[in-house]
Amino acid sequence: MKKVLITGASGLLGRAVMREFEANGSWTILGLAFSRAGQKLKKVDLTNPQAVTEVLQEFKPSVVIHCAAERRPDVVEKQEEATYSLNVQATKSLCQSAAAVDASVIYISTDYVFDGKNPPFKVTDPPNPLNKYGKSKLEGEKVCLAEGKANAVLRVPILYGEVEQLDESAVTVLFTKVKNPSVECVMSDYERRYPTHCDDIAVGEDISGIFHWSGDEMMTKYDMAVAMAEAFGIPKGHIKADKNPSGGAPRPYDAHLDSSRVESLGICKRSKFKDRIRPALERFYP
């Protein structure tokens, strides 16, 4: 059987990728994690090159799906050095170790590599990240593509899905305030986002270069919050729209990704937000 190694396998996207390969049935799968390792996930510190080399040499995958990253923009602004270690340096050592066993790497990146000024962004458009998170992911992209001609970058936008805790996704965390109608809930109604369900992310084994995948519903955080309230029949009067740019790390206004390259492969699917958000949140309400 073919072998796939998945980093960040305890995270929101990593779990979805694991499920996808498990459902396929023709892969031997090894998931890596660190703080949430256990059961079927192997504990590996990706910032330790020796540990990374050892697990790659032992497992010898044909494909590595690199989901692990520090992806919280406001955290990155305050922890730039730690972020660089994980998002860039660890990516380089992982790609080098993968190359040594003839494995290709698919690096999961972000729409935040763009400035949001002229959407939709094609894979050929020059990146121009506005915050340190976007810059770190762009550097990780460059490292990945430089270390192997068969490597690929898949850029995705804000993700949601079956979370283990609400703050695991920048989408589902909004429900923390939405579900309590007795307290005013102020939500950004400025930046345009394209929430994408993790189960819709298609990862092909024989791709190389840069790819984009994104949902096609434009929503602000305010729109998402209202949709969540409607899904559960929660009164919406407490949800207030903030028309100003979000605070904290600068965010692109509209970083919509052109997904035509993936669409041309015929491996894509898109869920409707209103159909998938309730199942993702039911265990947290009431």
Secondary structure, 3 states (H helix, E strand, C coil): CEEEEEECCCCHHHHHHHHHHHHHCCEEEEEEECCCCECCEEECCCCCHHHHHHHHHHHCCCEEEECCCCCCHHHHHHCHHHHHHHHHHHHHHHHHHHHHCCCEEEEEEEHHHCCCCCCCECCCCCCCCCCHHHHHHHHHHHHHHHHCCCCEEEEECCEECCCCCHHHCCCHHHHHHHCCCCCCEEEECCCEECCEEHHHCCCCCCCCEEEECCCCCCECHHHHHHHHHHHHCCCCCCEEEECCCCCCCCCCCECCECCHHHHCCCCCCCCCHHHHHHHHHHHHCC
